[in-house]
Amino acid sequence: MKSAPAANPTKVRFVDLVEQARSLEPQLTDAVSAVFGRGDYILGESVKLFEEEFAAYCGAAFAIGVDSGFSALELALRAAGVGPGDQVITQANTFIATVGAVIAVGAEPVLVDCDETGAVESERMAAAFSSRTRAAIPVHLFGRAANLADLAAAAQARGIALIEDACQAHGARVDGARVGTTGIAAAFSFYPAKNLGAAGDAGIMITDSAKIDETTRSLRNIGQRVRYMHMDGPPLNRRMDTIQAAVLRVKLPKLDGWNSARQERAGLYRSLLVDLPLRLPESGAPGSHVYHLFVVETPRRDDLQKHLREHGIETGIHYPIPLHLQPCLAEMGHSAGDFPHAERLAAESLSLPMYPELPLEQVEYVAAKVREFFARS
Ligand SMILES: *Cc1c(COP(=O)(O)O)cnc(C)c1O
């Protein structure tokens, strides 16, 4: 990052994880020390307790701790019996891990466009169902809960497994319920910068099905239901570390407060930016957006990003290349123009600084610099 002009030394970080960790001492250190004291480093006591606590938080019957959000998606697909020859539908405007999990199980990803706001379009997704479709993965992108009632009904009628990618939406609510309980399973990531973050890689899958729970527990641990008898294949290692669960147990009770803090910052951005020629994120019903990211849209995105950078403000682009134009997915045979909404969003989206501890004065400063950009040009 370039340094800000001397007259204005403000630096605004896009995300800062240090303050949150500081606010949780000595609890974090104590929780990690307790793992050293027990020596149960893998799938230990804290994993079991965190699984129970996270399932209860989401209103799901079961939660299975794994080593990443990617693995949670992968194991959900495997537990649903998805494999080679099957198609899995998802959207073109997601993080590549959604499609990576489909490829990992040997299935064929099929992409559809999002709606003009970037949300899942249930009708379009359902229209892509074919005789080979075995699963669909809608994504609660940026923390905004998608309403999946229609898609879930369409999937159920065709015997298609609906798996929710909730990796960016911990705690968001749809019709009063937490995201992740509409489909047969949902995946969450605890990558450190997510709304609930571990001290490294971790993830979890939730489900109401005892059968999926049992299969996933076995699949994450080399197919083992009884020691050294490997029932479920392929034999993989997707286990959660106990230290990560210990950290997550300290953080989970804070999640709703952090999400409220994100919503407060989003509200402030909105009130300060509302009259500018800039598209603000759809907010949806109260509580349905937990603002993993606060993403605005303008055709002048690159210049706006440059202007903010020159004033010491970090921003992000989520994501600059839609999946159908990613080099490693060229085999899918797509070209520019296939998914106009996803392509426009990739060209025009800019993520402004957002994290629960982001000082409100910094939100005001960012908004003032965005206003300055549009006033000057
Ligand atoms: C972060 C993320 C994932 C993957 O999570 P990891 O824990 O990094 O493997 C999957 N899907 C979406 C939408 C994500 O944001």
The ligand as a Gaussian input file, in Angstrom:
#p B3LYP/6-31G(d) Opt

LIG

0 1
 C      -14.227000     -19.001000       2.499000
 C      -15.178000     -19.644000       1.569000
 C      -15.138000     -21.017000       1.273000
 C      -14.019000     -21.934000       1.706000
 O      -13.639000     -21.858000       2.991000
 P      -12.158000     -22.292000       3.427000
 O      -12.308000     -22.463000       4.900000
 O      -11.245000     -21.180000       3.048000
 O      -11.835000     -23.561000       2.748000
 C      -16.131000     -21.550000       0.470000
 N      -17.090000     -20.784000      -0.052000
 C      -17.159000     -19.456000       0.175000
 C      -18.273000     -18.666000      -0.433000
 C      -16.198000     -18.845000       0.976000
 O      -16.242000     -17.516000       1.181000

